[in-house]
């Protein structure tokens, strides 16, 4: 059966991972959360005292990149692959607001991006992959058969993130979550290396007022079209 590569980019808290998991499960494709990889590197940097509220020792992080091992292990009970950092399951830890505060700064380091992009490309070399992040359609898989760009208002995204953190038991304030969303938007969109931009051939989806079911149905229609186009090109 013909398989394609699906690249899903967009701003933080737009539900990229949720839709990517749904599509991957539906198609039987590999799902890769590239953002989780950057979060894992950030967690490592935090644990090593390389980055904190007082500063960021970029050179030390670059030197220690060789010591960072990131892998994904499928959890059949959850239905998706969890992230492991140097052999330890960090799936929940990397989702904290503390990690969110620093991840955009870590992701802006060219050496970090180079290391992770190489891993991501290797994972997707056989197609049949759904990957979400910030530069999947522009840098990692510029030839992806389907590129989506997810967006929603900062306020909508902050409310979603706030509810998620509260449901996990985190002690957070909505205003701080909104500030974090806005700061990450600015850093992601203005970094020199692989800034967050919509690929020219990406299809934008504003899900501010879409239910998960409506979004899933819309994306599945686009997947169907991409598969048909890919099959036609393959037979030509």
Order of alpha helices (4+ residues) and beta strands (2+ residues): beta-alpha-beta-alpha-beta-beta-alpha-beta-beta-beta-alpha-alpha-beta-beta-alpha-alpha-beta-alpha
